[in-house]
Amino acid sequence: MSASCHDAQNVEVMVFARITADPARMGGVPCIRGLRVPVATIVGMVADGMSVADILGAYPDLEAEDVAEALRFAADAVREREIPLLSTG
């Protein structure tokens, strides 16, 4: 499970036990537990409407908590950022 902690500057930092980013693997892209399964792939599958069971069927090495942590990681990645939205009208 992820947890938050505070660094020396008293800024909250999220810690993710199941997310790894190794510059020597997949170009440093955040992946699940050192596997070659990018967090973005899992988040995209959820966004496309796939269930956790479907995702686990497609990636048998994953566990349900991997999917949950990928979503928490993605949420944290966009939290507190200003994202410009374009008006369609």
N, CA and C atoms as a LAMMPS dump frame, in Angstrom:
ITEM: TIMESTEP
0
ITEM: NUMBER OF ATOMS
267
ITEM: BOX BOUNDS ff ff ff
-5.0000000000000000e+02 5.0000000000000000e+02
-5.0000000000000000e+02 5.0000000000000000e+02
-5.0000000000000000e+02 5.0000000000000000e+02
ITEM: ATOMS id mol type element x y z
1 1 1 N 0.837 -1.184 0
2 1 2 C 0 0 0
3 1 3 C 0.874 1.237 0
4 2 1 N 0.427 2.291 -0.645
5 2 2 C 1.209 3.514 -0.659
6 2 3 C 1.021 4.241 0.656
7 3 1 N 1.994 5.05 0.971
8 3 2 C 1.94 5.853 2.182
9 3 3 C 2.554 7.196 1.864
10 4 1 N 2.269 8.16 2.677
11 4 2 C 2.889 9.457 2.46
12 4 3 C 3.888 9.708 3.575
13 5 1 N 4.89 10.482 3.244
14 5 2 C 5.866 10.895 4.235
15 5 3 C 6.267 12.321 3.895
16 6 1 N 7.026 12.925 4.762
17 6 2 C 7.453 14.302 4.533
18 6 3 C 8.956 14.319 4.36
19 7 1 N 9.438 15.054 3.339
20 7 2 C 10.876 15.137 3.148
21 7 3 C 11.446 16.27 3.99
22 8 1 N 12.722 16.572 3.825
23 8 2 C 13.405 17.571 4.656
24 8 3 C 12.796 18.957 4.518
25 9 1 N 12.148 19.229 3.422
26 9 2 C 11.538 20.541 3.201
27 9 3 C 10.071 20.544 3.604
28 10 1 N 9.633 19.478 4.286
29 10 2 C 8.27 19.328 4.764
30 10 3 C 7.254 19.305 3.624
31 11 1 N 7.656 18.714 2.507
32 11 2 C 6.776 18.523 1.363
33 11 3 C 6.298 17.083 1.402
34 12 1 N 5.008 16.873 1.227
35 12 2 C 4.485 15.514 1.265
36 12 3 C 4.925 14.746 0.02
37 13 1 N 5.475 13.563 0.241
38 13 2 C 5.951 12.705 -0.827
39 13 3 C 5.242 11.365 -0.69
40 14 1 N 4.684 10.874 -1.779
41 14 2 C 4.018 9.577 -1.748
42 14 3 C 5.05 8.482 -1.99
43 15 1 N 4.904 7.389 -1.266
44 15 2 C 5.779 6.237 -1.413
45 15 3 C 4.936 5.098 -1.985
46 16 1 N 5.407 4.517 -3.057
47 16 2 C 4.677 3.446 -3.722
48 16 3 C 5.542 2.189 -3.728
49 17 1 N 5.115 1.187 -3
50 17 2 C 5.889 -0.043 -2.867
51 17 3 C 5.867 -0.892 -4.132
52 18 1 N 4.841 -0.763 -4.945
53 18 2 C 4.686 -1.625 -6.119
54 18 3 C 5.063 -0.944 -7.431
55 19 1 N 5.483 0.31 -7.377
56 19 2 C 5.849 1.045 -8.582
57 19 3 C 7.366 1.22 -8.597
58 20 1 N 7.984 0.855 -9.698
59 20 2 C 9.422 1.016 -9.836
60 20 3 C 9.723 1.814 -11.098
61 21 1 N 10.832 2.524 -11.069
62 21 2 C 11.301 3.264 -12.24
63 21 3 C 12.815 3.089 -12.301
64 22 1 N 13.266 2.302 -13.246
65 22 2 C 14.682 1.982 -13.394
66 22 3 C 15.146 2.501 -14.75
67 23 1 N 16.09 3.446 -14.775
68 23 2 C 16.549 3.987 -16.053
69 23 3 C 17.069 2.917 -17.016
70 24 1 N 17.523 1.787 -16.491
71 24 2 C 18.044 0.716 -17.329
72 24 3 C 16.95 -0.214 -17.855
73 25 1 N 15.72 -0.007 -17.4
74 25 2 C 14.614 -0.869 -17.827
75 25 3 C 13.476 0.015 -18.327
76 26 1 N 13.024 -0.256 -19.503
77 26 2 C 11.897 0.472 -20.113
78 26 3 C 12.142 1.985 -20.131
79 27 1 N 13.403 2.39 -20.217
80 27 2 C 13.737 3.814 -20.288
81 27 3 C 13.352 4.606 -19.058
82 28 1 N 13.193 3.942 -17.926
83 28 2 C 12.85 4.648 -16.693
84 28 3 C 11.371 4.912 -16.512
85 29 1 N 10.554 4.385 -17.408
86 29 2 C 9.102 4.551 -17.307
87 29 3 C 8.612 3.841 -16.036
88 30 1 N 7.741 4.468 -15.247
89 30 2 C 7.207 3.797 -14.055
90 30 3 C 6.482 2.506 -14.437
91 31 1 N 6.891 1.408 -13.806
92 31 2 C 6.337 0.089 -14.092
93 31 3 C 5.866 -0.569 -12.802
94 32 1 N 5.159 -1.655 -12.958
95 32 2 C 4.668 -2.425 -11.825
96 32 3 C 5.742 -3.411 -11.369
97 33 1 N 6.182 -3.294 -10.128
98 33 2 C 7.099 -4.226 -9.461
99 33 3 C 8.278 -4.682 -10.307
100 34 1 N 8.871 -3.804 -11.066
101 34 2 C 10.032 -4.183 -11.858
102 34 3 C 9.705 -5.001 -13.089
103 35 1 N 8.445 -5.295 -13.285
104 35 2 C 8.018 -6.009 -14.487
105 35 3 C 8.012 -5.026 -15.656
106 36 1 N 7.933 -5.51 -16.824
107 36 2 C 7.881 -4.629 -17.998
108 36 3 C 6.422 -4.291 -18.338
109 37 1 N 5.705 -3.885 -17.306
110 37 2 C 4.302 -3.483 -17.454
111 37 3 C 4.193 -2.042 -16.957
112 38 1 N 4.148 -1.078 -17.884
113 38 2 C 4.078 0.324 -17.482
114 38 3 C 2.777 0.664 -16.744
115 39 1 N 2.898 1.546 -15.781
116 39 2 C 1.728 2.048 -15.06
117 39 3 C 0.728 2.628 -16.064
118 40 1 N 1.225 3.351 -17.052
119 40 2 C 0.339 3.978 -18.039
120 40 3 C -0.498 2.946 -18.792
121 41 1 N 0.065 1.778 -19.041
122 41 2 C -0.685 0.722 -19.725
123 41 3 C -1.863 0.276 -18.876
124 42 1 N -1.611 0.07 -17.584
125 42 2 C -2.678 -0.37 -16.678
126 42 3 C -3.745 0.71 -16.54
127 43 1 N -3.325 1.948 -16.377
128 43 2 C -4.29 3.052 -16.244
129 43 3 C -5.115 3.176 -17.526
130 44 1 N -4.476 3.018 -18.67
131 44 2 C -5.198 3.073 -19.944
132 44 3 C -6.223 1.961 -20.075
133 45 1 N -5.882 0.783 -19.594
134 45 2 C -6.824 -0.344 -19.645
135 45 3 C -8.054 -0.061 -18.785
136 46 1 N -7.827 0.515 -17.604
137 46 2 C -8.954 0.882 -16.738
138 46 3 C -9.799 1.954 -17.43
139 47 1 N -9.13 2.931 -18.019
140 47 2 C -9.852 4.01 -18.717
141 47 3 C -10.67 3.478 -19.886
142 48 1 N -10.195 2.404 -20.499
143 48 2 C -10.927 1.782 -21.616
144 48 3 C -12.075 0.895 -21.152
145 49 1 N -12.254 0.81 -19.825
146 49 2 C -13.388 0.065 -19.294
147 49 3 C -13.091 -1.373 -18.902
148 50 1 N -11.836 -1.765 -18.921
149 50 2 C -11.506 -3.133 -18.532
150 50 3 C -11.628 -3.296 -17.02
151 51 1 N -12.111 -4.429 -16.606
152 51 2 C -12.215 -4.721 -15.172
153 51 3 C -10.854 -5.186 -14.661
154 52 1 N -10.7 -5.182 -13.349
155 52 2 C -9.467 -5.694 -12.75
156 52 3 C -9.268 -7.15 -13.163
157 53 1 N -10.342 -7.928 -13.176
158 53 2 C -10.243 -9.331 -13.585
159 53 3 C -9.738 -9.456 -15.027
160 54 1 N -10.215 -8.596 -15.923
161 54 2 C -9.755 -8.607 -17.311
162 54 3 C -8.267 -8.279 -17.4
163 55 1 N -7.841 -7.274 -16.622
164 55 2 C -6.434 -6.858 -16.63
165 55 3 C -5.551 -7.979 -16.089
166 56 1 N -5.99 -8.616 -15.014
167 56 2 C -5.22 -9.718 -14.446
168 56 3 C -5.177 -10.901 -15.408
169 57 1 N -6.218 -11.086 -16.203
170 57 2 C -6.213 -12.132 -17.217
171 57 3 C -5.219 -11.832 -18.327
172 58 1 N -5.092 -10.549 -18.672
173 58 2 C -4.158 -10.144 -19.726
174 58 3 C -2.709 -10.163 -19.23
175 59 1 N -2.526 -9.918 -17.945
176 59 2 C -1.192 -9.882 -17.33
177 59 3 C -1.2 -10.772 -16.092
178 60 1 N -1.025 -12.074 -16.257
179 60 2 C -1.129 -13.011 -15.13
180 60 3 C -0.124 -12.777 -13.998
181 61 1 N 0.973 -12.072 -14.276
182 61 2 C 1.952 -11.79 -13.218
183 61 3 C 1.503 -10.675 -12.277
184 62 1 N 0.456 -9.951 -12.649
185 62 2 C -0.027 -8.85 -11.81
186 62 3 C -0.979 -9.355 -10.737
187 63 1 N -1.133 -8.532 -9.713
188 63 2 C -2.084 -8.782 -8.634
189 63 3 C -3.045 -7.6 -8.569
190 64 1 N -4.193 -7.796 -7.979
191 64 2 C -5.2 -6.728 -7.901
192 64 3 C -4.633 -5.47 -7.257
193 65 1 N -3.792 -5.619 -6.255
194 65 2 C -3.209 -4.453 -5.587
195 65 3 C -2.289 -3.677 -6.53
196 66 1 N -1.699 -4.347 -7.513
197 66 2 C -0.879 -3.64 -8.508
198 66 3 C -1.734 -2.654 -9.301
199 67 1 N -2.915 -3.093 -9.685
200 67 2 C -3.829 -2.226 -10.441
201 67 3 C -4.251 -1.044 -9.571
202 68 1 N -4.603 -1.308 -8.326
203 68 2 C -5.022 -0.233 -7.417
204 68 3 C -3.897 0.769 -7.209
205 69 1 N -2.679 0.274 -7.026
206 69 2 C -1.568 1.202 -6.796
207 69 3 C -1.222 1.986 -8.049
208 70 1 N -1.379 1.381 -9.217
209 70 2 C -1.16 2.113 -10.464
210 70 3 C -2.121 3.291 -10.565
211 71 1 N -3.36 3.084 -10.16
212 71 2 C -4.343 4.174 -10.188
213 71 3 C -4.004 5.249 -9.16
214 72 1 N -3.566 4.838 -7.974
215 72 2 C -3.156 5.825 -6.962
216 72 3 C -1.946 6.614 -7.448
217 73 1 N -1.006 5.937 -8.09
218 73 2 C 0.185 6.593 -8.623
219 73 3 C -0.212 7.635 -9.673
220 74 1 N -1.104 7.256 -10.579
221 74 2 C -1.556 8.177 -11.623
222 74 3 C -2.278 9.376 -11.029
223 75 1 N -3.114 9.13 -10.034
224 75 2 C -3.825 10.23 -9.379
225 75 3 C -2.841 11.182 -8.714
226 76 1 N -1.833 10.621 -8.063
227 76 2 C -0.84 11.459 -7.405
228 76 3 C -0.023 12.239 -8.43
229 77 1 N 0.232 11.658 -9.583
230 77 2 C 1.029 12.311 -10.621
231 77 3 C 0.357 13.565 -11.159
232 78 1 N -0.959 13.601 -11.175
233 78 2 C -1.659 14.774 -11.706
234 78 3 C -2.221 15.685 -10.62
235 79 1 N -2.132 15.256 -9.382
236 79 2 C -2.635 16.066 -8.269
237 79 3 C -1.807 17.336 -8.135
238 80 1 N -2.446 18.402 -7.784
239 80 2 C -1.777 19.672 -7.52
240 80 3 C -1.071 20.254 -8.736
241 81 1 N -1.486 19.857 -9.894
242 81 2 C -0.927 20.437 -11.111
243 81 3 C -2.025 21.16 -11.845
244 82 1 N -1.647 22.229 -12.501
245 82 2 C -2.605 22.97 -13.298
246 82 3 C -2.589 22.4 -14.708
247 83 1 N -3.687 21.836 -15.126
248 83 2 C -3.778 21.253 -16.453
249 83 3 C -4.74 22.094 -17.276
250 84 1 N -4.238 22.72 -18.351
251 84 2 C -5.115 23.568 -19.161
252 84 3 C -6.142 22.716 -19.91
253 85 1 N -7.371 23.14 -19.855
254 85 2 C -8.44 22.469 -20.583
255 85 3 C -8.92 23.394 -21.692
256 86 1 N -9.076 22.852 -22.865
257 86 2 C -9.531 23.657 -23.987
258 86 3 C -11.042 23.607 -24.061
259 87 1 N -11.642 24.735 -24.29
260 87 2 C -13.085 24.817 -24.423
261 87 3 C -13.482 24.324 -25.817
262 88 1 N -14.557 23.556 -25.857
263 88 2 C -15.036 23.061 -27.155
264 88 3 C -16.091 23.975 -27.752
265 89 1 N -16.409 25.01 -27.045
266 89 2 C -17.484 25.863 -27.555
267 89 3 C -17.167 27.242 -27.702
